[in-house]
Amino acid sequence: MPDGFAPMGKTMPEGLKALMSRADSKDKTPPPVDKWNPEFCGDLDMRIARDGTWYYLGSPIGRIALVKLFASVLRKDEDGKHYLVTPVEKIGITVDDAPLLAVEMAVAGEGSQQELTLRTNLGDLVKVGAEHPLRFEKEPDSGGLKPYVLVRGRIEALFTRALMYQLADMIIERDGLTAAQMGIWSGGHFYAIDAELLV
């Protein structure tokens, strides 16, 4: 059993229970999870699959209001792990890749004036730029390109395959400091893609 692993079994923590009671609330103000610093109280059998599906005790959570509520208190800490955070609890969960998916993209302008606006599977809208940068990795299985956008804090959204192909059509070449660079413009920033990721 890994260090720091404290399974909670089938008991839903009290802070999350209180949160769940507000699932249908009209107040959509994001909670200040980055300012909360409760004690870690173990791991919960909750998982976000690579396709964005949330599971609790191995079963998918079908109620979208509940998923959005859990996502609103999701935080990724410096240790690289994901937690659900309430004022009184910090609960570890499993995330297979990124907790969100970028599912839709609007493009305005061209070249260095181009602006990309993304919508996530849970309705977040982000403009790619200084506050919401892109980054790229290689897909281990296929060797293809995996783009991510920073949504909030350290929470990222992985581009769906369809959206990745749309983004790939926007890759351009520009002169870099030592060699030509391939990448994407958005919000006045050029997001260079490592040459080895494009092989």
Residue pairs with C-beta under 8 A, 6 or more apart in sequence:
4 40
5 42
5 43
6 40
6 41
6 42
6 43
7 42
7 43
7 45
8 41
8 42
8 43
8 44
8 45
8 91
9 45
10 45
10 57
12 20
12 44
13 41
13 44
13 86
13 89
13 91
14 88
14 89
15 38
15 86
15 87
15 88
15 89
16 44
16 70
16 84
16 86
16 89
16 91
18 86
19 69
19 70
19 73
19 86
20 66
20 69
22 69
23 63
23 65
23 66
23 69
24 65
30 72
30 152
31 72
31 73
33 72
33 73
33 74
33 75
33 85
33 153
34 75
34 153
36 85
36 86
36 87
38 85
38 86
38 87
38 88
38 89
38 90
39 89
39 90
40 83
40 90
40 91
40 92
41 89
41 90
41 91
42 91
42 92
43 91
43 92
43 93
43 94
44 56
44 84
44 91
44 92
44 93
45 56
45 57
45 58
46 54
46 55
46 56
46 70
46 84
46 93
46 94
47 54
47 55
47 93
47 94
47 95
47 96
48 54
48 55
48 82
48 93
48 94
48 95
48 96
48 99
49 55
49 96
50 96
50 97
50 158
51 101
52 100
52 101
52 121
53 60
54 60
54 61
54 67
54 70
55 61
61 67
61 70
67 122
68 122
68 123
70 84
71 99
71 100
71 122
73 84
73 85
73 86
74 82
74 83
74 84
74 85
74 93
74 99
74 155
75 82
75 83
75 84
75 85
75 153
75 154
75 155
76 82
76 83
76 99
76 153
76 154
76 155
76 156
77 83
77 154
81 92
82 92
82 93
82 94
82 95
82 99
83 90
83 91
83 92
83 93
84 90
84 91
84 93
85 91
97 158
98 148
98 156
98 157
98 158
99 155
99 156
99 157
100 120
100 121
100 122
100 124
100 151
100 155
100 156
100 157
100 158
101 120
101 121
101 157
101 158
101 159
101 160
102 118
102 119
102 120
102 147
102 149
102 157
102 158
102 159
102 160
102 163
103 119
103 120
103 121
103 160
103 163
104 118
104 119
104 163
105 116
105 117
105 118
105 119
105 163
105 166
105 167
106 116
106 117
107 114
107 115
107 116
107 117
107 170
108 114
108 115
108 117
109 115
111 172
111 185
112 185
112 188
112 190
113 185
114 170
114 184
114 185
114 186
115 127
115 128
115 129
115 186
115 187
116 127
116 128
116 170
116 184
116 186
116 187
117 125
117 126
117 127
117 128
118 125
118 126
118 127
118 128
118 132
118 149
118 157
119 125
120 126
120 151
120 157
121 157
124 151
124 152
124 157
126 132
126 149
126 150
126 151
126 157
127 186
127 187
128 134
128 149
128 186
128 187
128 189
128 191
129 186
129 187
129 188
129 189
130 187
130 188
130 189
131 150
132 149
132 150
132 151
132 187
133 149
133 150
133 189
133 191
134 147
134 148
134 149
134 184
134 186
134 191
135 147
135 148
135 150
135 156
135 191
136 145
136 146
136 147
136 148
136 191
136 193
136 194
136 197
137 145
137 146
137 148
137 197
138 144
138 145
138 146
138 196
138 197
139 145
139 146
144 164
145 164
145 168
145 193
145 197
145 198
146 158
146 159
146 164
147 158
147 159
147 164
147 167
148 156
148 157
148 158
148 159
149 156
149 157
149 159
150 156
151 157
159 167
167 184
170 184
170 185
171 182
171 183
171 184
171 193
171 198
172 182
172 183
172 184
172 185
173 180
173 181
173 182
174 180
174 181
174 183
174 190
175 181
176 192
181 190
181 192
181 193
182 192
182 193
182 195
182 198
183 190
183 191
183 192
183 193
184 190
184 191
184 193
185 191
